[in-house]
Every structure is written in structure tokens, then in C-alpha cells.
Amino acid sequence: MAKTYIFGHKNPDTDAISSAIIMADFEQQTGNAEATAYRLGEVGPETQYALDHFNVTAPELLNDDLSDQNVILVDHNEFQQSADSIANAAVQHVVDHHRIANFETAAPLYYRAEPVGCTATILYKMYKERGFEIKPEIAGLMISAIISDSLLFKSPTCTEQDIQAAESLKSIANVDLETYGLEMLKAGASTKDKSVSDILSMDAKSFNMGDFVTRIGQVNTVDIDEVFARQEELEKEMLEVSANEKYDLFVLVVTDIINSNSKILVVGAEKDKVGVAFNVTLDNNTAFLPGVVSRKKQVVPQITEALTK
């Protein structure tokens, strides 16, 4: 049987890494022994905390040419967020919880997308539907992904299905959701030892919004001021990256995981439209957004609408 490559998006977060591992286990239980999890970027400290806690090895970094190779996409579908050679791959299956955009295949495929807070929640449902065993480490990664994407169930993207999945899995993984979740989030929250480049790239995605290409990065922290103390450096790097990669707009969302608020930093010719998107006026390229924590639900749709009016 030919190998099946399974991976999440570039600049992978905990859901992208965990879902690749979980999906590989799911496929192996169906009899696809060659299903293998990969990653499209470095493992962040939050994700590493989860992997270490449940004694799971991180997937190998994907460097192979995927032309004519069987692949399964998790936690993404947009090709600009995927592997560089994805357009030439044979996409067999997609499991995702994001919008569908810039995606097409030459052949039919299995596609499962649900409006829940986390890809791992969908995978949990798939295990239950098939009656597959959920091993403790798989349960732990499912919980980790759900907590990460829902910011410990505080994000507006979090659904009752996400909460129920985590509650059902906690005894298998042998964790207290609140205690484990807060420790995991804190593990990825410090920015003191991160470079400006790391901050901007650790969880960043590109979006085609009308005629514009927008880069939106997000960093979770317990101290917003710690990040903005380096605003001048951040702006310089954002402008350089935008020039090199042809981004029309670069937005950095700095999210306080304790108080569930965000502050944004914006550069680019269309930056004033970001203010319009949130009904605020940018002050020194920044704005405080109370209650905003979700890029998918509270940032991307609003900026898309402002740029496409």
C-alpha cells in the first residue's frame, strides 16, 4: 500500500500537529498501515508541552515532493496554507473546521468540515462513529487541541460539542481539564525568549480577501505589554516580510488568554480598513479589541468584509 501523508497547515498550532497524529492513528485502525503524520513547521512550546505530557513524539518535518502522492489534510484546506507541492498531490480526505477557499481537486474525495471549535472534535466523533479505540495519548492530544483552539472553552468558536468531547475524554487521558489546560496555555504564552520573527510566524496564516492578500498572525500571552514593548521591531519586520511576500496587509493579533481580550498591530496600505472592520480608529497602528480572541470568527470575517466592500 502506498504511503499516505497526513498534515495540518503551515506554522502549525496544537490542533494542526495533534490532528495529524490522531488522523494517522485513525487511518491505521481502518487498515491503512502506511498512514503517516507529518508537520509543515516547527513545534511551538504549547504543543511541545502537550506532546511531552502524553509522551508522544512530534511528527517528522515534511520535505518530500507530494506530486502524485496520497495526502490527507487536517485543520486546513486552503492551498496557500498547505504544503508547497499540494497542487500536484492526490488529496484523499480533508477533515477541517475552517472556511473553504482556494481549494479544488482533480478527483472526488472524502471531505468533512463542521462548524465546531477544533478539528480534533470532529476526529473524536469519527472515532465514536466507527467504534475505534481511543488510546490515552490520543485522548490527551484531542483534549490539548480542543483546549488550545477554544482557549480553555472561552473562545466564541467553542461549541457544546467541543466541551462534551473534552469532558468525555478527560478520564481516558487522566487529566483535570482546568488544571492541565491552564498549564498548557501558559507554556506557550511567554514571548520573552522569542525573536520578533518567531512572534510573527509562530501562528500566522495568509488569506486572499477580494483583491488583497492579508497575513494574520496571532500570539497568545499573559502580558500584552510584553509583546508591544517591541512594537518598533515588530513593525519593521512586518513591513519587510510584506514586501518580500507581497502581502497587502499584515495584522498581528496579540491575545490575552487570561482576560480574553486582544490588541492588534497593523501595517500595510489598507490598514485603515482594519479599523473600519472593528469600528475603531487605529492609534499608532494599534487598537484594543475587548472580547476578541478568535482569529477565525472575530478577525478574518470582519477584515474580509471591510476589504471586499
Long-range contacts (C-beta under 8 A, 24 or more apart in sequence): 1-32, 1-33, 1-34, 2-34, 2-69, 2-70, 3-34, 3-35, 3-36, 3-69, 3-70, 4-32, 4-34, 4-35, 4-36, 4-70, 4-71, 4-72, 4-92, 5-36, 5-38, 5-62, 5-64, 5-66, 5-69, 5-70, 5-71, 5-72, 5-89, 6-35, 6-36, 6-37, 6-38, 6-71, 6-72, 6-74, 7-37, 7-38, 7-39, 7-40, 7-59, 7-62, 7-71, 7-73, 7-74, 7-82, 7-83, 8-39, 8-40, 8-73, 8-74, 8-75, 8-76, 8-119, 9-40, 9-75, 9-76, 9-81, 9-82, 9-205, 10-40, 10-41, 10-81, 10-82, 10-205, 11-40, 11-41, 11-201, 11-202, 11-203, 11-204, 11-205, 12-39, 12-40, 12-41, 12-43, 12-44, 12-47, 13-44, 13-46, 13-47, 13-75, 13-148, 13-149, 13-203, 14-44, 14-46, 14-47, 14-50, 14-144, 14-145, 14-148, 14-149, 14-184, 14-188, 15-75, 15-118, 15-119, 15-120, 15-145, 15-148, 15-149, 16-40, 16-74, 16-75, 16-76, 16-119, 17-43, 17-47, 17-51, 17-58, 17-59, 18-47, 18-50, 18-120, 18-141, 18-142, 18-144, 18-145, 19-74, 19-75, 19-95, 19-119, 19-120, 19-123, 19-145, 20-59, 20-74, 20-75, 21-56, 21-59, 21-138, 21-141, 22-120, 22-123, 22-138, 22-141, 22-142, 22-145, 23-72, 23-74, 23-95, 23-123, 25-135, 25-138, 26-123, 26-126, 26-127, 26-130, 26-132, 27-72, 29-130, 29-132, 29-133, 30-130, 35-72, 36-60, 38-62, 40-82, 40-83, 44-188, 44-202, 44-203, 45-187, 45-188, 45-190, 46-148, 46-184, 46-185, 46-187, 46-188, 46-189, 46-220, 47-144, 47-148, 47-188, 48-187, 49-183, 49-184, 49-187, 49-188, 50-140, 50-141, 50-144, 50-148, 50-184, 51-141, 53-140, 53-144, 53-180, 53-184, 54-136, 54-137, 54-140, 54-141, 54-144, 54-173, 55-137, 56-137, 56-140, 56-141, 74-119, 74-123, 75-119, 77-101, 77-103, 77-113, 78-102, 78-103, 78-207, 79-103, 80-206, 80-208, 81-205, 81-206, 95-119, 95-122, 95-123, 95-126, 96-122, 97-121, 97-122, 98-296, 99-296, 99-300, 101-207, 101-208, 102-208, 115-159, 116-159, 116-161, 116-162, 117-146, 117-149, 117-150, 117-155, 117-157, 117-158, 117-159, 117-162, 118-145, 118-146, 118-148, 118-149, 118-150, 118-162, 119-145, 119-149, 120-145, 120-146, 120-149, 120-165, 121-146, 121-159, 121-161, 121-162, 121-165, 124-165, 124-168, 124-169, 125-161, 125-165, 134-169, 134-172, 135-172, 136-172, 136-173, 136-174, 137-173, 139-169, 139-170, 139-172, 139-173, 140-169, 140-173, 140-175, 142-166, 142-169, 142-173, 143-169, 143-170, 143-173, 143-175, 143-177, 143-180, 143-181, 144-184, 147-177, 147-180, 147-181, 147-184, 147-185, 148-184, 148-185, 151-185, 151-220, 151-255, 151-257, 151-260, 151-293, 152-177, 152-178, 152-181, 152-182, 152-185, 152-257, 154-260, 154-293, 155-293, 155-294, 155-297, 156-293, 156-294, 156-297, 156-298, 157-294, 157-296, 157-297, 185-220, 185-257, 186-222, 188-220, 189-220, 189-221, 189-222, 189-257, 190-221, 190-222, 191-219, 191-221, 191-226, 191-227, 192-226, 196-230, 196-233, 196-234, 196-237, 197-237, 199-227, 199-230, 199-234, 199-252, 200-234, 200-237, 200-238, 200-241, 200-252, 205-295, 206-245, 206-247, 207-300, 207-304, 209-303, 209-304, 209-307, 209-308, 210-304, 210-307, 210-308, 211-307, 212-248, 212-249, 212-270, 212-307, 213-246, 213-247, 213-248, 213-249, 214-247, 214-248, 214-249, 214-250, 214-251, 214-303, 214-307, 215-241, 215-242, 215-245, 215-247, 215-249, 215-250, 215-251, 216-250, 216-251, 216-252, 216-253, 216-295, 216-299, 216-300, 216-303, 217-250, 217-251, 217-252, 217-253, 218-252, 218-253, 218-254, 218-255, 218-295, 218-299, 219-252, 219-253, 219-254, 219-255, 220-255, 220-257, 221-254, 221-255, 221-256, 221-257, 222-256, 222-257, 222-258, 223-256, 224-254, 224-256, 224-261, 224-263, 227-254, 228-254, 228-263, 228-265, 228-286, 231-265, 231-284, 231-285, 231-286, 234-265, 235-265, 235-267, 235-285, 238-265, 238-267, 239-267, 242-267, 242-268, 249-273, 249-274, 249-303, 249-307, 251-299, 251-303, 253-292, 253-295, 253-299, 255-292, 255-293, 257-293, 260-291, 260-293, 261-288, 261-289, 261-290, 261-291, 261-292, 261-293, 262-288, 262-289, 262-292, 262-293, 263-287, 263-288, 263-289, 264-289, 270-307, 273-303, 273-306, 273-307, 274-303, 274-306, 276-306, 277-302, 277-303, 277-305, 277-306, 278-302
